[in-house]
């Protein structure tokens, strides 16, 4: 049997690279349990510290400590947000959310970053207002300094406790909440500076320290919010990681080139889709096998890839798609059968037609089989049929094959 020198494969294969469902479900559940435990510990501490600081601030005439207590109580709202986001973000993909719910956590991290920025601006505004005010500030009691110091130590401990879990789970949401705890610790340091300065006669030290702390919190809010925002607008991986992915794909036997690589983050995973250019003579099944190998190597070499779509091209379509306007099989086969009937007087000799769309032409492999209804021998009819098929609009190379003889006509190179 003689085949076309340039066959074709055109397909789009969706190759999904998730963890096994049961494993992914148990992993997400374990991550949610860790997130909930860590956040609940911080929430309980926020509530206790908030109540104590407000009460002691009232007794010791410390407006700064009262404000710090309100700040601690406001952390309860963000703790609840973290738990809700972690719970819903860990849910598996469903019909309405085929890519999962990971971005719920991303949205929550952006909101938390916004809260951090608001806290920082609030501290800065209050401090600058106090510097500009001519009103006398009451000197607080020493107990306010002690409570502020205890609060700073405890909240710094919660920061490290939460940050360890954030690093372990690679969770920007927990990292944002950890920095929220540190902002509370830093605000307690501001209270210490204010109370201490007031006790020593340097009341302005409180305001200057608060401004410095607010700038630090703003920097943290920017770094957290920027990463979450970049994910929400589908920012791709950096150029170094893209080069690594390209090298992995091009190392697969049968891949001539790769183009249209697009990536985006989804929570802790990365989604990618790409086109691979394979030799035009490969079959659909071989092209699928090449795509499977691309999938497997990307999975082994890039553990952060959670979903990959591979589109297999039989010709370079980076600039144009020369075959995209060619007629589909039904129309081509109708014209071929009409020419067969014109030559043989019947379409019974038609057995199989293989089409190859390449370079803006429709290349054909046509199998013919002898029929008692034909008005001439199969070999003679094939000789007459070949030029008729080559004259069809958009026709390329034509090869005729029969069950009893070699192909009619010249060999196609």
N, C-alpha and C positions, 0 to 999 in steps of 0.2 A: 504493500500500500504506500502510495506517495502522498505526502502532506504538504500543505502550504508552507513555504519557507518562513513567512511571517504570519503567525496566527495571532490570536488576541485574547486577552483577559481584561474585562472591565467589571469591577465589582466594588462594593463597599462593605467591608466586614466590620462588625462591631465586636470588639474583643474586650470583654470586661475583666478587670483584674482585682476583684475584691477578695478579702479574706473569706474563708468558708462562712456561711451564714451563722451557724451556731457559734463559731469562734468569735466572729465580729460582734454578735449580740452579747455574748458573755463579757467580751472586752469592754464594750460600751457601758454595760451595766456596772462592771467593776470600777470604771472611771467615774461614773456618776456617784457611786457610793463613796469613793474617796473625796470627790468634790463636795458632796453634801456634808460629810463628817467634818472636813476642814472648815467649811464655811459656817457650820453650826457652832463650832467651838468659838470662832471669831464673833458670831452674832451674840452668843451668851455673854462674852466678855464686853462687847460693845454696850450691851444693855446695862450690865452692872456698873461699868465705868461711867456711862452717861448719867445714871441716877446719882452716883456718888459725887461726880464733879459738879453737877447742878446744885445738889444739896449743900456741899461744902462751899461752893462758890457763893451761894446765898448767905451762908453763915459768916464767911470770911470777907464779905464785901469785895469779891473779885469778879468783875465783869468778864475778864478774860477767861477765867475758869468756867464760868457759866456758859459762855460762847463755845468753849471747848467741849463742854458736856453736851450741848446741843449738836455739835459736830459728830460726837460719838453716837448719839441717838440716830442721827441721819444715816449713819453707816448701816443701821439695821435694814433700811430700805434697799440698799445695794446688795446686802447679804441675801435678802429674799430674791432679788433679781438674779443673782448668781445661781441660786438653787433652782429656780424655775427655768432659767436658760439651760443649765446643765441637764436638767431632767428632760426637757423637750428636745434639746439638741442631740441627746443620745439615742433618740428613737430611730428605728430602722426606716429605710426608704419605703414609701408606699406609692399608691397609684397617683396621688396628687403631688407627691414630692419624690420623684424617681431618683433624684440625686441625694436624698437624705435630708437631714435637718441640721447639719453641722453649722450652717451660717446663722442659726439662732444664737449660738455662742459668740459668733463674730459680731453680730449686731449689738449684743449685750456688752461686749468689750468696748465697742465704740461709744456706747452710752456711758459706761463707767469712766472712760477717758474724758468725756464731756463733763461729767460730774466732778472729776478731779480738777479740770481746768476751771470750772465754776468756783470750786472751793479755793483754789489758788488766787483767783481774781478777787474773791470775797475777802480773803485774808489781807491781800495787798491794799484793797480799797479801805478796809477798816483801819489798817495801820497808818496809811497816809492821812486818813481823816483825823486820826488821833494826833499825828504830828502837827497838822495844820490847825488844830483846835486850841483855843485859849482857855478852855475850861479846866478846872482843877480835877485831877484824877485821884480818887480815894486810894490810900495805901492799903493793900490787902494784908491779911494775916499770914503768918508763917506757914500755917497748915495748908494753905493753897499751894505753896511751893512744894510741899511734901507730896500732896496728891498729884500734882502735875508730874513730878519726877516718877512716881509709881506708874502713872498712866503711860508715860513715855517708854518706860522699860517694858511694860506688858505689851503695848502695841508694837514695839520693835520685835518682841518675841513672836507675836502673831504674824508679823511680816515674814520672818524667816521660816516659820512653820508652814505658812501658806505658799511661799515661794518655792520651797522644796517640793511640795506637791505639784505646783505649776510646772516646774522643770521636769519632773517625773512623767507627767501626763502631756507635756508639751502644750499646755493650755494657756492661751493669751487671756482668757477670761479670768482664770485664777491669778495670773500674773497682775492683771489690772486691779483685782481686789486686794492682792498683797500690797501693791503700791498705795492703794487707798488706805490700808491700815498704817502704812508708814507715814502717809500724810497726816494722819491723826497723831502719830508719835511726834512728828515734827511740829505740829501745832501745839502739842503739850510742851515741847522745848521752848516754843515761843512764849507760852504762859510762864514757864520757869524764868526765862530771860526777863519778861515783863515784871513778874513779881519780885525777882531778885534785884532787878534794876530799881524798882520802886522802893524796896527796902534799903538800898544803898544810896538812893537819891538820884539815880540816873533813869528817869522814867522813859526817856526817848530811846533807850536801848531795846525796849520791847518792840517798838515800831520798826526799827531798822532790821532787827532779826526776823520779824515777820515778813518783811518785803523780800529778804534773801530766801527765806523758806518758800514763799509763793513762787519765786522764779524757778526753784528746783522742782516744785510740784508741776508747774507748767511744762517743764522740759520732759518729765516723765509722762504726763498726759499726752504730749505731742507724739512721743515715740510709740506709745500703746495705740493711740487713735490712728496714727498714720498706717500702721500695719493692717489694722482692721479695715480701714477705709480702702486701702489698696486691694484687699481681697474682695470687698463689696463691688468694686468697679472692674473686677476680673483682670487685675494686673498679672502679667505672666511671670515666669521664673526669670532669674537673672541670666545674663549671657553665658556665664561659666557653666551653669547647670544645663542650659540648652545645648551647649557644645558636647557635654557628656552624653546627653540623650541622642544627639545626632551620630556621635561616634559609635554608640551601641547599635543603632539601627543599620548604619552603613556596613557594619561588620558581619551582618547576616548574609549568607550565601544566597544569591539571586536578587538582592536589592541593588539596583543600579544607582539610584539617587533617592533623596528624601527632600520634601518641600512642604510648605504650608503647615509647619509645626506650630501649634497653638497650645498654650498651657494656661491654667488658672487654678487658684487655690480654693479649696472647699473645706474649711475647718483645718484639720490636721493633715488632710490628704491633698493630692494634686490631680487635677483632671487634664488629660492631654488628648489631642487629636492631630493626626498627621497623614500625609500622602507618601506612599512609597512607589517608586517607578521600577517595575520588573520587566524582564525581557518580553517582547511582544509575542513570542512563539509559545509561551507557557500556557498550559490549560488552566481552566478555572480552578480545578482542584489543586494544582501545583501553586497557583497564586495564593490560594487559601492557606496552603501549608507554609508558604513564605511568611504570610501574615501571622500565622500561629507562632512561628519562630521569633518574629519581631516582638510579639506579645510576651513570649516566655522570657526573652533576654531582658526586656525592659523591666519585667517583674522581678527578675533575679538581681538586676544591677541597680534598680532605683526603687527602694522599698517604700518611698513616699508616694509613688504613683498608685492611686486607688481606682482609676478608671481610664481606659485608653481606647480610642477609636482609630482604627487603621483603615485608610482608603487605599485600595490597590489600583494603580494605573498601569495600563499597558503601553502608554506613550507619554511623552513629556507634555503635561498640560499646564505648565507654569505661566505661559504667556497667552495661549489660546487653546480652544478645544475644537480642532478641525473636524471631528466626527460627530459633534453634538447635534447637527442639523440633518444627519442622514436618516432615511426612513427606517422604521423598526421592522422586525421579522415579518409580521403579517402582510405588510405592503410588498416587501421584497419577494416573499414566497409566492404571493399572488401573481406577480409579474413573471417569476421563473416558471411557474406552472403553465402560464399562458404560452410561453415560448416552447415548453415541452410538448404541449398539445398541438402547437403549430407544426412541429417537426414529426412527432410520432403518431399524431392523431388521437392520443390518449395521455392522461396524466398518470396512468398506472405504473409507468416505469420510474416515477419519483419514489425515492427511498428515504433520503435524509439530506438536509441542507445545513451546513455549518457556516456561520457568518463571522467575519473578522472586520471590525471597524478600525481602520488605521489610516492616518494621513489624509483624512477627508474622503476616503474611498471605501466602498463595500466590497471586500474580498470574499469569494465564495468557494466552498468545497461542496460539490454536488455529487451525491451517490445515486447511481441509476441501476435498476435491476430489470432483467428481461421480462417481457410480458407478451402473452399470446394475442393481446389486443393491439399491439403496436403494428404500424404499417411498414416498418423496416427494421433490420437488425440493429441491436443496441450500439454496436461499434460505429456503423455508418451514421446512425442518428446522432451519436455523440459528436462526430466530426462536424455535422451541420449545426448542432445546437450551440457549440462553444462560441463562435463569433456573434451569434444572436445575443447571448448573455453578456458578452463583453461590450456590446453596444448599448446596454441598458444605462439609463442615467446614473451617474455616480458609481458605476461598476469599476472594480479594480481587477486584480488577478482572479482568473476563473480556472478551477481544476475540476475535471470530471473524472469520477471513479466508478468502476463497475465491479460486479462480483466475479467476472470471468476474464478480465483483461486489464492491462496497464492503462493508465489515464490517457485519454485522447488529447491530442494537441501537444504543444511544446511544453517542456519542463519550465516551471516558474522558478526564477532565482530570487 
